[in-house]
């Protein structure tokens, strides 16, 4: 799975990626094309590198050097096509030669800024490239077929200045410039791999620096890799939801959760934040696979090949399916993936909510039982009171003294609290309506 696919999932991943302060377009494109990491070794190695960047940007005294580095990275351009032309033996034109020279100079400038932050950058043969394309030693990121390359070119250009209408001299100038470009391209060819490597390293630096800055500014943690398949998130939060609440001058209540290799059932009242918990768990798992900081105080996460996510109202107009049909097909894909033994995290929000409570309860209870026997990590949110004594059960604490407490506590066998009317009262809903609802409940209880 690539990052550009992951941000399409309903997990608030796009918000985190969009807010990442990447400076260059080529780095952002490479980031979006990046594959999710699938081995503990790769993930540990990446976070070790990211940790060196977070340590570098942490001190306030490094802010100027960091901002200067970010400013220079804005000049990074995507010249992969030009470098492929060079490798293939093509003669580069003036614009392409300028792109190569600009990259070589930029690499040197970035190296100097990186040294100020005590960040290593691989030494490459960029000075040799600059020497070829900068015969006058000006170190200016422009390119022209300079007179310094050929005494004959200098002479021809002077003749053309004296007589601009001399077509024979004009053609001779063009031919001499082409010869020089051909020679320059030939001289540069042995540095093509250095140039390609340099472009990738600068883009990688841009991404790592952006992730480090985001981790600092958002107070994200760098996770550890779980060795036993457990997912542990302490004081996690959802950055997009938190930002939205802060805009309305409201506080976000953080939460902690632990998942193992088995289904966990999460219940709670309406407006209890269950779906946010579900999405935040999925967000943290996805960020982990792509090497981002994690929105939590502490995080220990397992390597997962896939994250399956089913959200409510999965109606598929294009396939002509109802909400229920689309949802059931999606749930069945999760069951099949679990039976195939896929290393996955499944996030299921309010399954079978669009059918009647009797059949809905039966479908959810049996789904939990089927998934339990596959020994796969699943977090399921439900409103149904189900028999789940064989699985970990959590619920949102709910209303406490008229205010919603979103913390998660252990629950008994999927028991769902009945707080809908109390919540409606706190929202100022019509008193006659609520009174009538209470009468219906009381008569049913009798």
Helices and strands as residue ranges (DSSP letters): H 3-6, H 13-18, H 25-32, H 40-58, G 60-62, H 63-73, H 80-87, H 94-116, H 126-133, G 147-149, H 151-162, H 167-188, G 189-191, H 192-218, E 224-225, E 231-236, H 239-247, E 255-259, E 263-267, H 274-289, E 298-301, E 306-310, H 323-339, E 344-349, H 357-372, E 377-381, E 392-400, E 403-410, H 420-426, H 431-445
